[in-house]
């Protein structure tokens, strides 16, 4: 694999930098810089999506005929890296990066015509209804029922850990339409309007204090069968396809930028002896190991995206990337918390740009902040990232997938 960028790639990089410099306002940069998780401030994220959509860059990985970009693998990487380095807020992944790909692959012409343009503009904002109180990593054990009644499916049950359910106006759900055969059979992939009568949302408070995730209850919610994606009872195939996109993506640029920030911040923190934290051999060794692993992750991402660009299924590689990226992120947030020192122990979410409202917290009247901004962000990112090895299928499950699919065990 040739790692040298061509003249065309460098020209594209300069084009992206010029665009980011012109369109990223100080408010948007602040939202990206002070985000406490993969989910940034909702209003900032949607504002940035509108700007990207105006340029035609909101969904570069989509096919061109639906609003995507005819970019090379290198261009996708350059855009992600430059956006990360510039401090752009992330876009919510549930619509553009997840369900949209399933709609493109399995949707009817009518579904594509309705949902895809509205996802791009933000008019349709999706949340994900997969996990249930008794069906998390073992997702096929889900029990939320959908009973056929004429042209409708009547849904009863609940979904949990539903991110941004209070912001979303649509949810994509896995529902149980049959109980015959294997548990993976009889599952249907359903698109549900969140404004339908019978839906109740109850916020959940995260360890960081943020109300980003929720439990969603469905009480005899009527959904037209025309909202089924794929075929009734065959939603597991659609779900597996979507999970490839949820577990994939380019995380290496983000993690590399995080590691660089930690190195700079650690060099500025001096102890009583006058030495900086970066001079501590133990800390420096942990950071160096993490940075090396981000380079390994980058190579694996290159290989995976290259395979997908050729129309190949990445298979178990998506599980490998999910494990590496989330565990690396956890290691880096731990190192950032160490670098923050005593000021990182102070709970001050008012100094950050969290992905949701903060429960039971009253900010100081004078907006006082102890230490630097990054020291205020460090503990919240640390708490948020503990869930990284659980969501999108726990890393233990991903290792089981690798053992079976890659090693034949």
Order of alpha helices (4+ residues) and beta strands (2+ residues): alpha-alpha-alpha-alpha-alpha-alpha-beta-beta-beta-beta-beta-beta-beta-beta-beta-alpha-alpha-alpha-alpha-beta-alpha-alpha
